[in-house]
Amino acid sequence: MKKIKLIINADDFGLTKSVSDAIITAHRKGALTSTTLLAGAEYAGYAAELARGCPRLSVGIHFQLVAGRPVTRDLSRIKTLVDENGMFPDNFISFFKKLHTGRINYGHIKIELLNQVKKALALGVKISHADSHQHLHMHPFVLGTVLEVMREAGICKLRNPVEVFNYKLHRPLKLSAGNIIKIIYMNPLYKKWYGRRLSSSNVLYPDIFFGQFFSGAMTLDKFLKFLAHARAAIDSGYACGANGPVCEIMTHPGAADEYNNIAGCDAEFQKYLWHEEFLALTSAELTKKINEHGFTLCGYDSLQAGAKVFAPPLPDENKRSAI
């Protein structure tokens, strides 16, 4: 049986103290292998300190342009990204409305994302990969700027969250505006274009992604269903890249009701099953099925790049405008 590499990533590292604690515990006592840091979150420094005690945990950066505050101090440099209170748009729909009406400057996106990289580096994080809050990097207009930031920062691994809807795999699926958009947007044609775009930029990414349609609801049954599906797909000849087969599962472990009192987060995020996801990640049943289906747990560090890696920018502590 062909071995399959499996990356299990937790988003929102640093969002709250208990989310950060849950991520570290899910790594030490469960199946979690990777996480991505919200550099502008209140507990980013706390999370980075925890990560230093986990050398086998891949820590990437969770680029953020919605549902929070920027790390850039001088808001005049990124004024099209924030409101009068210095906050990002509430969610991806609000962000894309501004983007499609020409009210967002791509130069401002680049400034803020580079500053998020600098903030993560200043906290001592060795950035292994990147993804984005609410997957804004999937948008064709935003992707180019994200890839430019990654190139300048020396980051050569990026989440590919294009998960084509499959009725057997994704049922039962709650009909929401977000899921309807996902079903329409994520299709084989877009998946092919997106993969080629990343490859042409010498960016590495896992072959199969899961968690897009069950974001915030990755309970144990969802994990087990995907493992069986991925095993069958790869055994049937699913096309994989040079590092493949590699799968990634997105998770959001934490305590109950994490988002209830966090500024900038909408009602959808208040419904996340934080604790249920944590229990799934630390369950003996998940570990058993991972082994039975021939998966090997790994982090983004296991993806090997043959392309040139660019030196990351170092934070300039002497210049206030650096962040």
PASEBA-1860 file (N, C-alpha, C; in nm, 3 decimals):
! residues 323
1> MKKIKLII> 0.085/-0.120/0.000/0.000/0.000/0.000/0.088/0.125/0.000 ~ 0.061/0.213/-0.096/0.139/0.335/-0.108/0.119/0.426/0.012 ~ 0.228/0.476/0.067/0.220/0.567/0.179/0.174/0.705/0.132 ~ 0.091/0.769/0.212/0.040/0.902/0.182/0.083/0.996/0.294 ~ 0.147/1.106/0.260/0.182/1.205/0.360/0.057/1.285/0.398 ~ 0.043/1.310/0.527/-0.074/1.381/0.575/-0.034/1.497/0.666 ~ -0.067/1.617/0.622/-0.047/1.738/0.702/-0.182/1.774/0.764 ~ -0.185/1.786/0.896/-0.306/1.833/0.964/-0.273/1.969/1.025
9> NADDFGLT> -0.332/2.072/0.968/-0.298/2.210/1.005/-0.408/2.274/1.088 ~ -0.369/2.347/1.190/-0.464/2.428/1.269/-0.447/2.574/1.231 ~ -0.554/2.637/1.187/-0.553/2.779/1.157/-0.569/2.860/1.287 ~ -0.545/2.990/1.276/-0.576/3.087/1.383/-0.487/3.074/1.507 ~ -0.364/3.027/1.493/-0.271/3.020/1.604/-0.245/3.162/1.655 ~ -0.267/3.184/1.784/-0.249/3.317/1.841/-0.377/3.395/1.855 ~ -0.489/3.343/1.805/-0.615/3.416/1.812/-0.655/3.444/1.957 ~ -0.652/3.342/2.041/-0.677/3.355/2.184/-0.577/3.266/2.257
17> KSVSDAII> -0.571/3.282/2.389/-0.481/3.199/2.469/-0.523/3.053/2.461 ~ -0.653/3.026/2.477/-0.698/2.887/2.480/-0.690/2.820/2.343 ~ -0.710/2.896/2.234/-0.689/2.838/2.101/-0.543/2.798/2.084 ~ -0.454/2.884/2.126/-0.311/2.854/2.116/-0.274/2.732/2.200 ~ -0.327/2.726/2.322/-0.301/2.611/2.409/-0.355/2.482/2.347 ~ -0.474/2.490/2.289/-0.535/2.371/2.228/-0.454/2.321/2.110 ~ -0.403/2.412/2.032/-0.322/2.374/1.916/-0.195/2.301/1.961 ~ -0.129/2.354/2.063/-0.007/2.290/2.112/-0.039/2.153/2.172
25> TAHRKGAL> -0.147/2.141/2.248/-0.184/2.012/2.306/-0.222/1.912/2.198 ~ -0.293/1.958/2.094/-0.331/1.869/1.985/-0.209/1.820/1.908 ~ -0.103/1.898/1.910/0.023/1.855/1.847/0.097/1.756/1.937 ~ 0.108/1.787/2.064/0.185/1.703/2.156/0.115/1.572/2.187 ~ -0.018/1.574/2.194/-0.092/1.455/2.236/-0.185/1.400/2.130 ~ -0.182/1.460/2.012/-0.273/1.417/1.908/-0.206/1.412/1.772 ~ -0.287/1.433/1.668/-0.242/1.414/1.530/-0.202/1.543/1.460 ~ -0.212/1.656/1.526/-0.182/1.784/1.462/-0.033/1.798/1.432
33> TSTTLLAG> 0.000/1.840/1.311/0.141/1.849/1.271/0.183/1.988/1.230 ~ 0.087/2.079/1.213/0.118/2.207/1.151/0.019/2.312/1.200 ~ 0.060/2.440/1.194/-0.030/2.548/1.230/0.012/2.675/1.157 ~ -0.078/2.773/1.155/-0.045/2.901/1.093/-0.081/3.015/1.187 ~ 0.013/3.108/1.201/0.005/3.214/1.301/-0.065/3.338/1.247 ~ -0.159/3.390/1.325/-0.218/3.521/1.300/-0.125/3.624/1.362 ~ -0.038/3.684/1.283/0.067/3.771/1.337/0.011/3.893/1.408 ~ -0.107/3.939/1.368/-0.165/4.057/1.429/-0.258/4.029/1.545
41> AEYAGYAA> -0.274/3.903/1.581/-0.366/3.868/1.689/-0.308/3.903/1.825 ~ -0.395/3.917/1.922/-0.355/3.958/2.057/-0.255/3.861/2.119 ~ -0.271/3.734/2.093/-0.187/3.633/2.157/-0.083/3.573/2.062 ~ -0.046/3.649/1.960/0.055/3.601/1.865/0.188/3.574/1.935 ~ 0.230/3.665/2.021/0.355/3.647/2.093/0.351/3.526/2.185 ~ 0.239/3.508/2.252/0.221/3.392/2.339/0.230/3.262/2.259 ~ 0.163/3.260/2.143/0.166/3.142/2.058/0.306/3.112/2.007 ~ 0.377/3.215/1.963/0.513/3.195/1.913/0.603/3.137/2.021
49> ELARGCPR> 0.585/3.182/2.144/0.664/3.129/2.255/0.633/2.981/2.278 ~ 0.506/2.944/2.271/0.469/2.803/2.284/0.533/2.718/2.174 ~ 0.533/2.772/2.053/0.584/2.697/1.938/0.733/2.667/1.951 ~ 0.806/2.753/2.019/0.949/2.730/2.035/0.977/2.601/2.112 ~ 0.882/2.555/2.189/0.899/2.430/2.262/0.853/2.309/2.185 ~ 0.816/2.328/2.059/0.767/2.217/1.975/0.843/2.217/1.842 ~ 0.965/2.169/1.841/1.048/2.177/1.719/0.994/2.099/1.601 ~ 0.906/2.003/1.624/0.851/1.922/1.513/0.722/1.982/1.456
57> LSVGIHFQ> 0.675/2.091/1.513/0.555/2.156/1.464/0.589/2.255/1.354 ~ 0.533/2.236/1.236/0.550/2.335/1.129/0.466/2.458/1.164 ~ 0.530/2.575/1.161/0.457/2.698/1.191/0.466/2.791/1.070 ~ 0.352/2.815/1.010/0.346/2.905/0.896/0.279/3.036/0.934 ~ 0.246/3.115/0.834/0.180/3.243/0.858/0.040/3.241/0.797 ~ -0.056/3.289/0.877/-0.196/3.294/0.837/-0.225/3.438/0.794 ~ -0.199/3.469/0.666/-0.219/3.605/0.617/-0.362/3.651/0.647 ~ -0.374/3.773/0.696/-0.504/3.823/0.738/-0.533/3.960/0.678
65> LVAGRPVT> -0.650/3.969/0.613/-0.699/4.097/0.559/-0.844/4.122/0.597 ~ -0.901/4.033/0.678/-1.039/4.047/0.725/-1.046/4.008/0.873 ~ -1.153/4.053/0.939/-1.187/4.010/1.075/-1.073/4.033/1.175 ~ -1.027/4.155/1.183/-0.922/4.185/1.279/-0.857/4.319/1.252 ~ -0.744/4.343/1.318/-0.668/4.466/1.300/-0.537/4.437/1.226 ~ -0.487/4.534/1.151/-0.358/4.515/1.082/-0.242/4.526/1.179 ~ -0.125/4.481/1.135/-0.003/4.499/1.215/0.067/4.629/1.177 ~ 0.038/4.683/1.060/0.100/4.809/1.015/0.058/4.921/1.108
73> RDLSRIKT> 0.157/4.990/1.166/0.126/5.095/1.263/0.070/5.221/1.197 ~ 0.133/5.260/1.087/0.090/5.381/1.018/-0.024/5.345/0.922 ~ -0.146/5.367/0.966/-0.262/5.325/0.887/-0.276/5.402/0.757 ~ -0.210/5.518/0.746/-0.218/5.594/0.621/-0.153/5.517/0.506 ~ -0.064/5.423/0.539/0.004/5.342/0.436/-0.084/5.230/0.382 ~ -0.193/5.199/0.455/-0.282/5.089/0.413/-0.427/5.132/0.427 ~ -0.455/5.258/0.405/-0.585/5.315/0.438/-0.701/5.250/0.363 ~ -0.676/5.188/0.247/-0.787/5.126/0.174/-0.826/4.991/0.232
81> LVDENGMF> -0.748/4.940/0.327/-0.777/4.809/0.386/-0.858/4.818/0.514 ~ -0.868/4.937/0.573/-0.931/4.950/0.704/-1.041/5.055/0.704 ~ -1.127/5.045/0.807/-1.234/5.144/0.822/-1.188/5.256/0.915 ~ -1.280/5.342/0.956/-1.245/5.457/1.040/-1.196/5.416/1.179 ~ -1.223/5.292/1.216/-1.177/5.241/1.345/-1.049/5.160/1.335 ~ -0.991/5.159/1.214/-0.867/5.084/1.194/-0.886/4.934/1.185 ~ -1.008/4.890/1.151/-1.038/4.747/1.142/-1.048/4.703/0.997 ~ -1.007/4.578/0.971/-1.029/4.515/0.841/-1.180/4.495/0.818
89> PDNFISFF> -1.222/4.467/0.693/-1.361/4.427/0.670/-1.397/4.304/0.753 ~ -1.525/4.289/0.784/-1.569/4.180/0.872/-1.543/4.041/0.815 ~ -1.558/4.025/0.684/-1.545/3.892/0.624/-1.508/3.904/0.476 ~ -1.495/3.787/0.412/-1.448/3.786/0.274/-1.546/3.851/0.178 ~ -1.676/3.843/0.208/-1.775/3.905/0.121/-1.758/4.057/0.122 ~ -1.742/4.114/0.241/-1.721/4.259/0.251/-1.591/4.300/0.183 ~ -1.488/4.219/0.200/-1.359/4.249/0.138/-1.370/4.250/-0.014 ~ -1.436/4.148/-0.070/-1.446/4.137/-0.215/-1.535/4.245/-0.274
97> KKLHTGRI> -1.633/4.292/-0.199/-1.715/4.405/-0.246/-1.627/4.528/-0.265 ~ -1.540/4.554/-0.169/-1.448/4.667/-0.181/-1.349/4.645/-0.295 ~ -1.299/4.521/-0.306/-1.200/4.489/-0.408/-1.258/4.510/-0.548 ~ -1.379/4.458/-0.570/-1.439/4.460/-0.703/-1.493/4.597/-0.743 ~ -1.502/4.687/-0.647/-1.544/4.824/-0.679/-1.425/4.919/-0.679 ~ -1.306/4.865/-0.681/-1.185/4.945/-0.696/-1.144/5.025/-0.575 ~ -1.192/4.985/-0.457/-1.164/5.063/-0.336/-1.050/5.006/-0.253 ~ -0.979/4.906/-0.307/-0.863/4.849/-0.237/-0.740/4.864/-0.325
105> NYGHIKIE> -0.635/4.915/-0.267/-0.508/4.934/-0.335/-0.421/4.810/-0.312 ~ -0.377/4.748/-0.422/-0.297/4.625/-0.408/-0.162/4.652/-0.341 ~ -0.112/4.774/-0.357/0.011/4.810/-0.288/-0.007/4.808/-0.138 ~ -0.126/4.844/-0.091/-0.155/4.841/0.052/-0.160/4.696/0.102 ~ -0.215/4.606/0.019/-0.215/4.463/0.056/-0.073/4.414/0.074 ~ 0.014/4.449/-0.018/0.152/4.403/-0.010/0.222/4.457/0.115 ~ 0.202/4.584/0.145/0.264/4.644/0.263/0.221/4.570/0.389 ~ 0.091/4.546/0.403/0.040/4.482/0.525/0.088/4.337/0.536
113> LLNQVKKA> 0.085/4.262/0.427/0.126/4.122/0.434/0.276/4.108/0.462 ~ 0.356/4.195/0.403/0.499/4.193/0.434/0.524/4.227/0.581 ~ 0.446/4.320/0.633/0.461/4.355/0.774/0.417/4.241/0.865 ~ 0.319/4.163/0.820/0.281/4.045/0.898/0.394/3.942/0.900 ~ 0.463/3.927/0.787/0.580/3.839/0.783/0.687/3.889/0.879 ~ 0.715/4.018/0.873/0.818/4.077/0.960/0.782/4.060/1.108 ~ 0.654/4.075/1.138/0.610/4.057/1.277/0.633/3.913/1.322 ~ 0.598/3.817/1.238/0.618/3.676/1.273/0.765/3.645/1.293
121> LALGVKIS> 0.850/3.697/1.205/0.994/3.675/1.218/1.048/3.739/1.346 ~ 0.998/3.858/1.378/1.041/3.926/1.500/1.002/3.848/1.625 ~ 0.895/3.768/1.615/0.851/3.685/1.727/0.929/3.554/1.734 ~ 1.019/3.534/1.639/1.103/3.414/1.641/1.049/3.297/1.563 ~ 0.946/3.320/1.481/0.888/3.212/1.403/0.970/3.187/1.277 ~ 1.005/3.062/1.253/1.067/3.021/1.127/0.954/2.977/1.035 ~ 0.915/3.064/0.945/0.793/3.043/0.867/0.810/2.928/0.767 ~ 0.730/2.824/0.786/0.741/2.705/0.700/0.652/2.713/0.577
129> HADSHQHL> 0.543/2.788/0.585/0.446/2.793/0.475/0.349/2.907/0.499 ~ 0.253/2.920/0.411/0.153/3.027/0.424/0.015/2.975/0.385 ~ -0.085/3.037/0.445/-0.223/3.026/0.398/-0.289/3.160/0.435 ~ -0.421/3.168/0.432/-0.482/3.298/0.462/-0.615/3.282/0.532 ~ -0.646/3.381/0.614/-0.772/3.384/0.688/-0.886/3.398/0.588 ~ -0.981/3.305/0.596/-1.095/3.297/0.504/-1.051/3.277/0.359 ~ -0.930/3.228/0.341/-0.877/3.188/0.209/-0.886/3.298/0.104 ~ -0.853/3.420/0.144/-0.856/3.530/0.047/-0.753/3.512/-0.063
137> HMHPFVLG> -0.647/3.437/-0.037/-0.544/3.419/-0.139/-0.593/3.337/-0.258 ~ -0.710/3.275/-0.246/-0.765/3.200/-0.358/-0.813/3.292/-0.471 ~ -0.846/3.415/-0.437/-0.900/3.506/-0.538/-0.792/3.540/-0.641 ~ -0.821/3.524/-0.770/-0.719/3.550/-0.873/-0.656/3.687/-0.866 ~ -0.733/3.789/-0.824/-0.678/3.925/-0.815/-0.584/3.941/-0.696 ~ -0.607/3.865/-0.590/-0.526/3.875/-0.468/-0.405/3.782/-0.476 ~ -0.419/3.669/-0.545/-0.314/3.569/-0.547/-0.182/3.623/-0.596 ~ -0.184/3.707/-0.698/-0.059/3.761/-0.752/0.019/3.839/-0.648
145> TVLEVMRE> -0.051/3.920/-0.568/0.015/3.998/-0.464/0.068/3.906/-0.354 ~ -0.009/3.804/-0.317/0.037/3.708/-0.216/0.163/3.636/-0.263 ~ 0.166/3.594/-0.388/0.284/3.526/-0.441/0.405/3.619/-0.445 ~ 0.381/3.746/-0.474/0.489/3.844/-0.474/0.547/3.861/-0.333 ~ 0.458/3.868/-0.234/0.502/3.878/-0.095/0.580/3.753/-0.055 ~ 0.530/3.638/-0.091/0.599/3.513/-0.057/0.738/3.507/-0.119 ~ 0.749/3.550/-0.243/0.879/3.547/-0.311/0.979/3.636/-0.238 ~ 0.936/3.755/-0.201/1.026/3.847/-0.132/1.058/3.798/0.009
153> AGICKLRN> 0.966/3.722/0.068/0.985/3.674/0.205/1.056/3.539/0.211 ~ 1.078/3.475/0.097/1.143/3.345/0.097/1.053/3.231/0.138 ~ 0.923/3.248/0.122/0.826/3.142/0.155/0.788/3.072/0.025 ~ 0.809/2.941/0.019/0.785/2.871/-0.109/0.680/2.761/-0.097 ~ 0.602/2.762/0.011/0.497/2.660/0.029/0.367/2.730/0.068 ~ 0.259/2.691/0.000/0.131/2.759/0.018/0.018/2.657/0.015 ~ -0.081/2.680/0.098/-0.199/2.594/0.095/-0.271/2.606/-0.039 ~ -0.313/2.491/-0.090/-0.400/2.488/-0.207/-0.537/2.441/-0.158
161> PVEVFNYK> -0.627/2.534/-0.126/-0.755/2.496/-0.065/-0.866/2.470/-0.165 ~ -0.831/2.445/-0.292/-0.934/2.421/-0.393/-0.986/2.279/-0.375 ~ -1.101/2.268/-0.313/-1.163/2.140/-0.281/-1.291/2.127/-0.362 ~ -1.282/2.057/-0.473/-1.397/2.045/-0.563/-1.509/1.968/-0.493 ~ -1.629/2.021/-0.502/-1.743/1.960/-0.432/-1.769/1.819/-0.482 ~ -1.787/1.727/-0.387/-1.817/1.588/-0.416/-1.936/1.548/-0.329 ~ -2.046/1.515/-0.392/-2.169/1.490/-0.316/-2.152/1.379/-0.212 ~ -2.088/1.271/-0.249/-2.072/1.158/-0.157/-1.983/1.195/-0.040
169> LHRPLKLS> -1.880/1.273/-0.066/-1.786/1.310/0.039/-1.840/1.420/0.129 ~ -1.910/1.517/0.072/-1.944/1.638/0.146/-2.086/1.639/0.203 ~ -2.166/1.540/0.175/-2.300/1.538/0.235/-2.291/1.490/0.380 ~ -2.381/1.533/0.468/-2.479/1.640/0.444/-2.412/1.777/0.455 ~ -2.445/1.866/0.366/-2.383/1.998/0.361/-2.487/2.105/0.389 ~ -2.457/2.191/0.485/-2.547/2.301/0.516/-2.547/2.401/0.401 ~ -2.665/2.438/0.356/-2.676/2.536/0.248/-2.665/2.676/0.306 ~ -2.551/2.737/0.285/-2.527/2.874/0.329/-2.471/2.952/0.211
177> AGNIIKII> -2.469/3.083/0.223/-2.415/3.166/0.115/-2.269/3.129/0.088 ~ -2.194/3.106/0.196/-2.053/3.070/0.181/-2.035/2.939/0.107 ~ -2.115/2.837/0.142/-2.101/2.707/0.078/-2.148/2.709/-0.067 ~ -2.250/2.787/-0.096/-2.296/2.800/-0.234/-2.187/2.863/-0.320 ~ -2.124/2.968/-0.266/-2.014/3.032/-0.338/-1.900/2.932/-0.361 ~ -1.871/2.852/-0.258/-1.764/2.752/-0.270/-1.795/2.649/-0.378 ~ -1.918/2.601/-0.380/-1.956/2.499/-0.479/-1.938/2.553/-0.620 ~ -1.981/2.677/-0.642/-1.971/2.737/-0.775/-1.825/2.769/-0.811
185> YMNPLYKK> -1.753/2.822/-0.713/-1.618/2.873/-0.738/-1.516/2.761/-0.752 ~ -1.529/2.658/-0.669/-1.430/2.551/-0.670/-1.476/2.440/-0.762 ~ -1.416/2.436/-0.876/-1.452/2.338/-0.978/-1.325/2.289/-1.045 ~ -1.332/2.182/-1.123/-1.208/2.128/-1.184/-1.131/2.229/-1.268 ~ -1.201/2.320/-1.338/-1.132/2.418/-1.422/-1.050/2.513/-1.335 ~ -1.109/2.563/-1.227/-1.036/2.654/-1.139/-0.922/2.581/-1.068 ~ -0.946/2.459/-1.027/-0.842/2.380/-0.960/-0.721/2.365/-1.050 ~ -0.745/2.339/-1.178/-0.635/2.322/-1.273/-0.559/2.453/-1.291
193> WYGRRLSS> -0.632/2.564/-1.305/-0.568/2.694/-1.322/-0.486/2.730/-1.199 ~ -0.543/2.710/-1.081/-0.478/2.748/-0.957/-0.348/2.669/-0.938 ~ -0.353/2.538/-0.963/-0.233/2.456/-0.951/-0.122/2.500/-1.045 ~ -0.160/2.531/-1.168/-0.060/2.578/-1.265/-0.001/2.713/-1.224 ~ -0.085/2.799/-1.167/-0.037/2.930/-1.123/0.066/2.916/-1.012 ~ 0.042/2.828/-0.917/0.137/2.806/-0.810/0.265/2.743/-0.863 ~ 0.251/2.642/-0.947/0.368/2.573/-1.000/0.456/2.666/-1.083 ~ 0.393/2.755/-1.160/0.470/2.848/-1.242/0.547/2.948/-1.156
201> SNVLYPDI> 0.506/2.963/-1.030/0.576/3.053/-0.937/0.670/2.976/-0.845 ~ 0.694/2.848/-0.877/0.783/2.763/-0.796/0.734/2.748/-0.653 ~ 0.603/2.742/-0.638/0.543/2.725/-0.505/0.496/2.581/-0.489 ~ 0.530/2.521/-0.376/0.490/2.385/-0.345/0.359/2.385/-0.267 ~ 0.279/2.278/-0.286/0.151/2.269/-0.217/0.107/2.123/-0.212 ~ 0.028/2.085/-0.111/-0.025/1.948/-0.106/-0.119/1.920/-0.223 ~ -0.134/1.791/-0.253/-0.214/1.751/-0.369/-0.364/1.753/-0.342 ~ -0.403/1.714/-0.222/-0.545/1.705/-0.187/-0.570/1.782/-0.059
209> FFGQFFSG> -0.674/1.864/-0.059/-0.709/1.945/0.058/-0.849/1.907/0.105 ~ -0.868/1.911/0.237/-1.000/1.882/0.293/-1.027/1.974/0.411 ~ -1.153/2.019/0.422/-1.194/2.103/0.532/-1.262/2.232/0.489 ~ -1.259/2.259/0.358/-1.318/2.382/0.306/-1.469/2.388/0.334 ~ -1.539/2.280/0.306/-1.684/2.280/0.322/-1.728/2.254/0.466 ~ -1.635/2.206/0.549/-1.667/2.180/0.690/-1.581/2.265/0.782 ~ -1.550/2.386/0.738/-1.468/2.476/0.817/-1.536/2.504/0.950 ~ -1.465/2.476/1.060/-1.522/2.495/1.192/-1.610/2.381/1.238
217> AMTLDKFL> -1.618/2.275/1.160/-1.702/2.160/1.195/-1.633/2.029/1.161 ~ -1.501/2.026/1.178/-1.424/1.906/1.146/-1.429/1.808/1.263 ~ -1.545/1.748/1.280/-1.564/1.648/1.383/-1.504/1.515/1.338 ~ -1.493/1.420/1.430/-1.423/1.295/1.402/-1.478/1.223/1.280 ~ -1.610/1.221/1.263/-1.669/1.151/1.149/-1.623/1.210/1.016 ~ -1.600/1.342/1.011/-1.552/1.405/0.888/-1.408/1.361/0.857 ~ -1.325/1.355/0.961/-1.188/1.306/0.942/-1.188/1.165/0.883 ~ -1.264/1.076/0.945/-1.263/0.936/0.904/-1.316/0.919/0.762
225> KFLAHARA> -1.416/0.996/0.727/-1.473/0.989/0.592/-1.370/1.033/0.489 ~ -1.297/1.140/0.520/-1.198/1.189/0.424/-1.082/1.091/0.409 ~ -1.034/1.033/0.517/-0.922/0.940/0.509/-0.954/0.824/0.415 ~ -1.075/0.769/0.428/-1.115/0.660/0.340/-1.126/0.707/0.195 ~ -1.181/0.827/0.176/-1.196/0.883/0.041/-1.060/0.907/-0.025 ~ -0.968/0.968/0.048/-0.835/0.998/-0.007/-0.759/0.870/-0.039 ~ -0.770/0.771/0.048/-0.704/0.643/0.023/-0.754/0.581/-0.107 ~ -0.886/0.580/-0.126/-0.945/0.523/-0.246/-0.907/0.600/-0.371
233> AIDSGYAC> -0.906/0.735/-0.361/-0.873/0.818/-0.476/-0.730/0.796/-0.522 ~ -0.639/0.789/-0.427/-0.497/0.771/-0.463/-0.472/0.630/-0.515 ~ -0.537/0.531/-0.457/-0.525/0.394/-0.506/-0.579/0.381/-0.648 ~ -0.671/0.470/-0.685/-0.731/0.466/-0.819/-0.652/0.547/-0.920 ~ -0.538/0.604/-0.877/-0.451/0.675/-0.970/-0.462/0.825/-0.969 ~ -0.507/0.884/-0.859/-0.516/1.029/-0.849/-0.379/1.092/-0.877 ~ -0.376/1.190/-0.966/-0.249/1.251/-1.006/-0.190/1.333/-0.893 ~ -0.062/1.310/-0.862/0.006/1.381/-0.753/0.135/1.444/-0.803
241> GANGPVCE> 0.183/1.543/-0.729/0.306/1.611/-0.766/0.430/1.535/-0.723 ~ 0.544/1.603/-0.738/0.673/1.538/-0.710/0.688/1.497/-0.564 ~ 0.622/1.567/-0.473/0.629/1.534/-0.331/0.519/1.438/-0.290 ~ 0.430/1.407/-0.382/0.307/1.338/-0.348/0.320/1.188/-0.335 ~ 0.209/1.127/-0.292/0.084/1.197/-0.256/0.091/1.264/-0.119 ~ 0.042/1.390/-0.116/0.039/1.468/0.008/-0.102/1.525/0.025 ~ -0.160/1.503/0.143/-0.292/1.559/0.175/-0.279/1.661/0.287 ~ -0.369/1.759/0.289/-0.378/1.851/0.401/-0.520/1.858/0.450
249> IMTHPGAA> -0.537/1.853/0.582/-0.667/1.872/0.646/-0.660/1.999/0.729 ~ -0.757/2.088/0.711/-0.764/2.213/0.785/-0.850/2.195/0.910 ~ -0.801/2.244/1.024/-0.877/2.233/1.148/-0.875/2.365/1.225 ~ -0.962/2.373/1.326/-0.969/2.491/1.414/-0.994/2.443/1.557 ~ -0.896/2.382/1.621/-0.917/2.335/1.758/-0.915/2.449/1.859 ~ -0.987/2.430/1.966/-0.989/2.531/2.072/-1.086/2.492/2.180 ~ -1.129/2.589/2.258/-1.231/2.568/2.359/-1.365/2.613/2.303 ~ -1.470/2.592/2.379/-1.604/2.626/2.331/-1.622/2.778/2.325
257> DEYNNIAG> -1.701/2.822/2.229/-1.744/2.962/2.218/-1.628/3.061/2.211 ~ -1.522/3.024/2.140/-1.404/3.108/2.134/-1.431/3.245/2.073 ~ -1.512/3.251/1.971/-1.526/3.375/1.894/-1.629/3.472/1.953 ~ -1.696/3.434/2.058/-1.809/3.515/2.105/-1.773/3.659/2.138 ~ -1.654/3.681/2.190/-1.617/3.816/2.234/-1.495/3.871/2.161 ~ -1.475/3.828/2.038/-1.360/3.874/1.961/-1.407/3.975/1.857 ~ -1.354/4.096/1.864/-1.396/4.203/1.774/-1.367/4.167/1.629 ~ -1.462/4.200/1.542/-1.440/4.183/1.399/-1.482/4.050/1.343
265> CDAEFQKY> -1.527/3.956/1.427/-1.566/3.823/1.379/-1.717/3.812/1.369 ~ -1.765/3.762/1.256/-1.908/3.760/1.234/-1.974/3.635/1.294 ~ -2.106/3.625/1.272/-2.186/3.520/1.336/-2.144/3.380/1.294 ~ -2.098/3.364/1.171/-2.059/3.231/1.125/-1.946/3.173/1.209 ~ -1.852/3.259/1.249/-1.738/3.211/1.326/-1.776/3.179/1.470 ~ -1.885/3.236/1.517/-1.930/3.207/1.652/-1.991/3.068/1.663 ~ -2.013/3.005/1.548/-2.073/2.871/1.547/-1.969/2.760/1.536 ~ -1.842/2.794/1.533/-1.738/2.692/1.517/-1.740/2.593/1.633
273> LWHEEFLA> -1.716/2.466/1.600/-1.713/2.358/1.699/-1.569/2.338/1.747 ~ -1.519/2.438/1.816/-1.378/2.439/1.856/-1.340/2.316/1.938 ~ -1.416/2.289/2.042/-1.379/2.181/2.133/-1.397/2.044/2.067 ~ -1.502/2.030/1.985/-1.524/1.902/1.915/-1.407/1.871/1.821 ~ -1.354/1.975/1.757/-1.239/1.953/1.669/-1.116/1.913/1.751 ~ -1.098/1.976/1.865/-0.987/1.938/1.953/-0.999/1.793/1.996 ~ -1.119/1.750/2.034/-1.139/1.611/2.076/-1.111/1.514/1.961 ~ -1.148/1.552/1.840/-1.120/1.466/1.725/-0.970/1.451/1.703
281> LTSAELTK> -0.899/1.560/1.711/-0.754/1.558/1.686/-0.679/1.475/1.790 ~ -0.730/1.467/1.909/-0.662/1.396/2.017/-0.722/1.258/2.043 ~ -0.811/1.212/1.954/-0.877/1.083/1.976/-0.790/0.967/1.929 ~ -0.798/0.856/2.001/-0.727/0.734/1.963/-0.780/0.678/1.832 ~ -0.910/0.698/1.807/-0.971/0.647/1.684/-0.912/0.712/1.560 ~ -0.885/0.842/1.566/-0.824/0.909/1.452/-0.684/0.855/1.425 ~ -0.605/0.842/1.528/-0.469/0.788/1.512/-0.474/0.647/1.453 ~ -0.566/0.567/1.500/-0.581/0.430/1.450/-0.612/0.428/1.301
289> KINEHGFT> -0.708/0.511/1.258/-0.747/0.513/1.118/-0.638/0.573/1.028 ~ -0.564/0.670/1.080/-0.451/0.724/1.003/-0.353/0.614/0.970 ~ -0.323/0.531/1.066/-0.229/0.420/1.045/-0.289/0.312/0.956 ~ -0.415/0.279/0.978/-0.479/0.172/0.900/-0.485/0.206/0.751 ~ -0.507/0.333/0.720/-0.518/0.375/0.579/-0.383/0.407/0.516 ~ -0.275/0.389/0.590/-0.142/0.408/0.533/-0.098/0.551/0.519 ~ -0.144/0.639/0.610/-0.100/0.778/0.609/0.021/0.795/0.701 ~ 0.111/0.883/0.662/0.225/0.920/0.745/0.212/1.067/0.781
297> LCGYDSLQ> 0.200/1.095/0.910/0.186/1.233/0.954/0.313/1.311/0.929 ~ 0.301/1.433/0.882/0.416/1.519/0.856/0.372/1.664/0.859 ~ 0.469/1.754/0.853/0.440/1.897/0.845/0.477/1.951/0.709 ~ 0.456/2.079/0.689/0.495/2.142/0.563/0.645/2.136/0.540 ~ 0.720/2.118/0.648/0.865/2.107/0.634/0.905/1.989/0.548 ~ 0.819/1.890/0.537/0.853/1.769/0.461/0.846/1.791/0.310 ~ 0.780/1.897/0.266/0.776/1.927/0.123/0.911/1.984/0.082 ~ 0.973/1.921/-0.015/1.107/1.960/-0.054/1.104/2.046/-0.180
305> AGAKVFAP> 1.170/2.160/-0.174/1.173/2.253/-0.286/1.298/2.233/-0.370 ~ 1.279/2.230/-0.501/1.394/2.225/-0.590/1.425/2.361/-0.646 ~ 1.333/2.456/-0.622/1.350/2.591/-0.676/1.436/2.675/-0.583 ~ 1.486/2.785/-0.636/1.565/2.878/-0.557/1.481/2.937/-0.445 ~ 1.538/2.945/-0.327/1.470/3.004/-0.213/1.531/3.142/-0.186 ~ 1.447/3.240/-0.175/1.494/3.377/-0.154/1.506/3.407/-0.006 ~ 1.602/3.490/0.030/1.625/3.523/0.170/1.511/3.606/0.224 ~ 1.457/3.572/0.342/1.346/3.649/0.399/1.392/3.785/0.448
313> PLPDENKR> 1.305/3.885/0.443/1.341/4.018/0.493/1.351/4.016/0.644 ~ 1.451/4.078/0.699/1.466/4.084/0.844/1.395/4.208/0.897 ~ 1.332/4.197/1.013/1.265/4.313/1.071/1.364/4.423/1.104 ~ 1.328/4.545/1.072/1.413/4.659/1.105/1.355/4.725/1.229 ~ 1.416/4.693/1.344/1.364/4.745/1.471/1.388/4.895/1.487 ~ 1.473/4.954/1.402/1.507/5.096/1.415/1.409/5.187/1.340 ~ 1.324/5.124/1.259/1.231/5.204/1.179/1.087/5.172/1.221 ~ 1.018/5.271/1.269/0.880/5.250/1.313/0.793/5.209/1.195
321> SAI> 0.825/5.256/1.075/0.743/5.226/0.957/0.760/5.084/0.910 ~ 0.854/5.009/0.967/0.877/4.871/0.925/0.756/4.784/0.954 ~ 0.679/4.820/1.056/0.560/4.742/1.087/0.442/4.838/1.099
END
